[in-house]
Amino acid sequence: MKYTQYVFSGVIFFILTLSGAFAIDFKEAPKIQKRINPQENDDSVYSFNSSIEQAKKSVVNISTQKNVSNQFANHPMFNDPFFQQFFGDIYGQIPKERVERSLGSGVIISSDGYIITNNHVIEDASKVLVSLSDSSKEYVAKVVGTDSRSDLAVIKIEKNNLLPISFAQSSNVLIGDVVFAIGNPFGVGETITQGIVSALNKSGIGINDYENFIQTDASINPGNSGGALVDSRGALIGINTAILSRTGGNHGVGFAIPSDMVKKIAKELIEKGSIKRGFLGVGIQDINEDLKESYGDNSGAVVISLEPQSPAAKAGLMVWDLITHINGKRVSNAAELKNLIGMLSPNEKVVVKFIRDKQERVAQITLGELPDSKETQSSTSPSNQDFGANIEGLSVEGLNANIRQRYRIPSEINGVVVTAVNAKSKAAQAGFEVGDIIAQVESIAIKTPADLSNAFARFKGKNKRVLVYSSSGTKTILIK
């Protein structure tokens, strides 16, 4: 009995010892000593009314009309004489066009009638009508200029002595700042909602070509598009543009285009009627987990393709250079580089700092002009398999006229084409697909299957970056 008690007490001691070994000291916040009432006294209330009074008057309601052809009325059978005779008078009553109406918001930016809004609010509209916050009178607006890449547009009404909004510097906005969204949701008239800045520099949302959004939980609903996002002083920090929602209603995830971008684009649209953007001529990607070993702790945008005769190519940039700075401003990722270059003008000189073979270099580049067509999207397909000189499960062939036609390979693309990838092979696991064009291994250009074999032999036992052109864009496969 005593032995059993001894063993039992020993077990208890052991458990207590273990629990002590895993004890943790939590950092405690100071105890609350008092709670402060924001009201100064019994006849006062806490309010932002006076702070946003002026901003409220700078936000307008926008309604648009769009003529849409009636597909049924324009069907070829309607031109058949028998059909017309059969329906008689009814035929003439079928409208050839119908009018679609939609609502949005805008922000006055000058006393003589210039208004900024979203491009999608007024896009393809046959008529744009504007009403001010303090009146039901409608003014016909003229479209001054549009920029679909940023989803911004400037319109103008013929009226003077308007109250323009005050611009804040969106670069000074911080997460947690109190904000107000002002607009015309659901056509119910001017409405103000309150929230905070939830996140900054949001990109990759897939809404616009150029994304650097301020995210907020202030309610943004249909009709708020083009309205103002203001700080607690009533100064503009962004133009409300979109929400993320599965139902179309507000879920507390709204996005606004920063005022710094708004100001620059609005100025150029007013002065020139369109936006001309700088063009570097590179395809870029972020540093993924596999590529971190190649670039250490550096951040930036990895060059994965260069357009022939582009400014970057002429300046000597190469595939897998890591661009870290533009004009002394640090580049954190591919989206930031795209935004930085997109906000510069053609023929502008920029100083580009980049890393090649773990050495920092500098080039001065004169930007070209971004073509009208949208840029090709790049994708990544990393792998961390250990291959030798040959890649198991991969078959390649040199390019000829027949293969180019079979896989629809443009004449400017050179390399070897992947003709077969064995299922569950190391090549399949790496991400190679039939029709891929292997163009480069590290610094070695690939033109023949022998080039590919020699390149892998040269870098045997080392990390190897493989540049691949695919139907979905350019991708980098890293082989360890």
Secondary structure, DSSP 4 states (H G I P E B T S, - for coil): -HHHHHHHHHHHHHHHHHHHHT---PPPPPPP-----S-SSTT-----HHHHHHHHHTEEEEEEEEEEE-TTTTSGGGG-HHHHHHHTHHHHHS-SEEEEEEEEEEEE-STTSEEEE-HHHHTT-SEEEEE-TT---EEEPEEEEEETTTTEEEEE-S--S--PPPBP-GGG--TT-EEEEEE-GGGS--EEEEEEEEEEEE--SSS-SS--EEEE-S---TT-TT-EEEETTS-EEEEEEEE--SSSS--S-EEEEEHHHHHHHHHHHHHHSS---EE--EEEE---TTTHHHHTT--SEEEEEE-TT-HHHHTT--TT-EEEEETTEEP-SHHHHHHHHHTSPTT-EEEEEEEETTEEEEEEEE-EE--SSPPPP-----------SS-TTEEEEE--HHHHHHHT--TT--SEEEEEE-TTSHHHHHT--TT-EEEEETTEE--SHHHHHHHHHHTTTS-EEEEEEETTEEEEEEE-
